[in-house]
């Protein structure tokens, strides 16, 4: 599944809504920690593409089927900029610059590769068993951020 994204900050919200709407057929409930993490990662990667490249992008999402108890969820954002993604060190007052640090902390794996004249940034989340014990076991790297407050603006 894929969504074409225009180079407009309003597209980030549209990308989140699109990703949420795709969860229904995957067996991932929208209130699962995995779903919440996935939506945050969509937001961060699409924001990076829109803000830092000024180019259209393509959001791709690979979700497990309904019957899958264990599977990997893969998210990709491809854009026409060949500029490599670079994690930044920012001070506490900065209003941006933490996106890739969040991706690194929340995804089980992430990376990027050249794609045509541009690049593709990807991340993966491993899904645990569908039972309550398995759902509780999913952390997606969040434990590294325990005790920190996050604010969505």
Buried (B, 14 or more C-beta within 10 A) or exposed (E): EEBEBEBEEEBBEBBBEBBBEBBEEBBBEEEBBBBBBBBBBBBBBBBBBBEBBEBBBBBBBBBBEEEBEEBBBBBBBBBBBEEEBEEEEEEEEEEEEBBBBBBBBBBBEBEBEEBEEBBBBBBBBBBBEBEEEEBEEBBBBBEEBEEEEEEEE
